[in-house]
Amino acid sequence: MAFRDPHSRRTIIFSAAAAALLGVYLAVQFMISPRSIGAREAYQLLQKDTTVVVLDVRTEGEFRSRTGRLDRALLIPVESLDGRMEELSRYRGNTILVYCRSGRRSRNAVSLLARRGHTAVNLEGGILEWNSLGLPVKMEGER
């Protein structure tokens, strides 16, 4: 099909370029967005892979609350995470499963960990989702 109208050709080229840029933008967003998994998938991961590090980024009060905590959980509140990154350096190369109450703070923590070179996964829905499925938790005083 020959284009005799230069305006039509520019419109088509512009549209194609805009579509290509949108595709690149969406691909980059997908690659840099925090990876999340649901509670059932996280539970299965923890059952089959004992090298997964469990990181709770809630407050200490939440960590000790009635919602419980995941087995093997390390507590580093998200507000302290940037300053305590050295504590996680020995886990470089391990997958870090990060959770909070509902999944918002842990999503931010996963982004920070990824920028620092860690492989981190967000527990979508947090401990609330975990609890709603009746998955096991540790309570205050339990090891």
N, C-alpha and C positions, 0 to 999 in steps of 0.2 A: 504494500500500500504506500503510495507516494504522498508525501505531505507537501502541499503547495503553500499552505499558510504557515509562515514561520511562528506565528503565535501558538498554533496547535502543537507544533513540535516542541516549543519551549515548555508548554503546559505539561506535555507527556513526560519530558525529561525531568522537569521539576517534581512531578508526582512520583516518578520512579525513584528519584534520589531521596525524596522524603520518606517513601516506604522503606528503602534500604536503611536509612538512618534510624528509623523507628525500630526496625528489626535488630540492628546492632545494639541500640539502647536497651531493648527488652532482653536480649541475650546477656548483656553485661549485668543488668539488674538481677537476673536469675542466678548468675554465677556468684554475685557478691551478697545476695540475700542469705540470712542465716538458715541453715538447714534445720528443719523441725521434724520430729517424729511423735506419733501419738503414744499414749501411755501403754497400750498393749504391746506395741512394737518395742518400746523402751524396756519393758519388763522382759520380753523375749531376748533382747540384746544382752541385758544384764545376766540372764540365766546362762547364755551360751559363751559369753566373753568376759572372763574375770579380770581382764586388763583394762576394761572401761573404768574411767575415773568418774565418780559421781560428785558433782559440785552443786551445793545448795547456796544460792545467792540471796536468800531471805535475811531478815534480821535475826539476831540471836533469840529474841522472844518468839518469833515465828518458828524457828528451828526447834524450840522446846515446847511448842504449843500442842494442842490436841489433834492437829492435823497430822502430827508425826513427821518422820523424815525417811528418806530412802536409805536402805542398807548401804553401808560403806560411804555415806555422804561426808564430804568435807564442807565445812561452813566457812565461806568467805563472802560476807555481804557485798552486794553489787557496788555499794558506795565505796568500799575498800579495795575492790578488785584491782584497779589500776596500780595502786601502791603496793599490792601484795603479789604481783605477778611472779616474782622470783620464787615464791612457794610452789608454783606450778611448773617451774622449769624442768624438774625431774620427770614430769609426765609428758614432755614433748615426744610426740610419736604415738601416744595413746589417744584414743577417742575420749573426749570429756563430755559426759552427759550433764547438761546444766538445767537446773529447774529452780523455780520460785513458787509463789502462791498460784498465779494464774497464767504465767508464760510471758508476760510483758518484760519484766526485768531480766529474765533469763535470755530473752531474745537479744537484748542490748549487750548482755555479757558475752553471748556467743559471737557477736560481731566484734567486740573488743578482742576476745581470744583469737579469733581468726586473723585479725590484723596483726597480732603478735606471733603468728605462725603456728598456732595450735589447731588441732582438728576438734571442733566442738559441735555439739548437736543440742538443739533446744527441745525440752520436753513440752510439747504443745499442750496448753491447758494447765500446766503446772501440777502441783500436788493436789489441787482441787479435782482435776480430771482423774488423777491416779486414785484418789480416795473414792470418787464416784463409781469406779470400776471394782472397788473392793480389793485392790491389789495390796500386798503386804507392806506395812510401814514399821519402823522402829519408834518406840515412844521414849520419853524422857526416862533416863535411868537404864535403858536397855543398851547393850553393846552390839 
